[in-house]
Amino acid sequence: MAAKQPLWLDNAIFYEIYPQSFKDTNADGIGDFQGIIDKLDYIRELGCNALWINPCFKSPFGDAGYDVADYYTVAPRYGTNEDLKRLFAEAHRRDMHVLLDLVPGHTSVEHPWFKESMKAERNEYTDRYVWTDSVWEEPQGMGCLRGISPRDGSCAINFFSSQPALNYGFLNPTLPWQQPMDAPGPRATLEELKNIMRFWLSMGCDGFRVDMAGSLVKHDPEGLGTIRLWQEVRAFLDAEFPMAAMVSEWGEPDKSLQGGFHMDFLLHFGPSHYNDLFRCEEPFFSERGKGDVSAFVEKYLENYEKSQRKGLICIPSGNHDMDRLARSIHGDNLKLAFAFLLSMPGAPFIYYGDEIGMRYVENHVSVEGGYNRTGSRSPMQWDSTVNAGFSAAPKQKLYIRQDESADRPTAAAQMADENSLYHEIKRLIAIRQAHKALQSKGEIEFVYAQKDAYPLAYVRTSGDEKILVVINPSAREVAFNCAHAPKETLYRFGSEIIFAAGKLTVPPQTAAYFSL
């Protein structure tokens, strides 16, 4: 089922906000909605026209808000429902759109639904979660909670033990406690999911980034049941909210797009080879020039063909689950990485702070289930005032310790320096927005992506417009035979690229876009 795509997604450039760490306006050491509102002009000036806000619902924050305790109420530390509604309105006033992070696969153990489901007496929520019939039986292939209540049974969990799995049914039930997708319990769960979406879309939200979107139906290795579930959600949205945008954390665009999602993330786990580019021992975008882009391109093309060459695979600069880009890519190579990220199909996603080269903060004690991810979740660095302008709270009250380096980058310093990473990204976004071939739906053809070799070159096409992108992150000059003769230079970082006798010679640490 192909979803009708909201037109604004065609040129959407997302900015991911981890609300805890973005901007604190009430000096409690934690970011809030007013802080996001106050910085909308900063985000818009950079060139981003859409937001993805990580979970902001009421939660005990055992997993940074991915353990929801109430889907209909925002976490008081961020503000009120009315504040979030105002954020939507302020974003729309600036011609920006907002996706909320929807976590449909599990809740917190503190959710009232789960507390009711733990009771021995049958009630409305008995089948809202995946329970076995006996406390001595654990759900095969899944962790579980057991011995926690009068109810006889073990409850399946999604990763952390504080996250019981919601029940959307089993595609092929084989045991008495495994309910089919059309059983009353799974149906009630799905209807409640629609109600949650209906509530926030009616409030002014423009859609959702959906957490673990491919995991809802159990015993569903090919995703057939989960696709069918999302197709039903898509039909509901088409009837009531046809312009609601849906972006999935699935990593299999052939399945997610069939389910009715508009876009899918290229994930940092699984077989995508995304980490070959930025986060491995020898990243392709390192100046050392020992990386390999070929496996990434091969897998990308496989997914590109599976998604009917629609260019709907999103590649993020990073996110709250990954090391900061600047942990492994440094200096000018960060600019080259963004020359790639902002010239690929699908909507780009910039993780807050990546536009100023914020660093991974080493040796953090885990905060709110972050563990090794905590170092990528440190507070935004705005300026040179107290706590880098993030908060007026005493330093010890900050939700996460900041980068305390004397040379830590700040938005103010980067904006004042015309040669900064911030300004390069702003320039790249402006060029992308000026050329349809570089936007989400423009097609792509890789013209040079050889194993253990540099550079990377591809052609983006939309209608009659063709643009050649050439990127050489290595510290050595490279050359390759190219059938495309460059015309006008639309963008260049680094030295001039020479085309002669059918060969492109690319200087070290250089990127360029050419019209063809």
Secondary structure by P-SEA (a helix, b strand, c coil): ccccccccccbbbbbbbcccccccccccccccaaaaaaaaaaaaaacccbbbbcccccccccccccccccccccccccccaaaaaaaaaaaaaacbbbbccccccccccccaaaaaaaccccccccccccccccccccccccccccccccccbbbbbccccccccccccccccccccccccccaaaaaaaaaaaaaaaaaaaacccccccccccccccccccaaaaaaaaaaaaaaaaaccccbbbbbccccaaaaaaacccccccccccccccccccccccccccccccccaaaaaaaaaaaaaaacccccbbbbcccccccccccccccaaaaaaaaaaaacccbbbbccccccccccccccccccccccccccccccccccccccccccccccccccccccccccccaaaaaaccccaaaaaaaaaaaaaacccccccbbbbbccccccccbbbbbbbcccbbbbbbbbcccbbbbbbbcccccccccccccbbbbcccbbbbcccccccccc
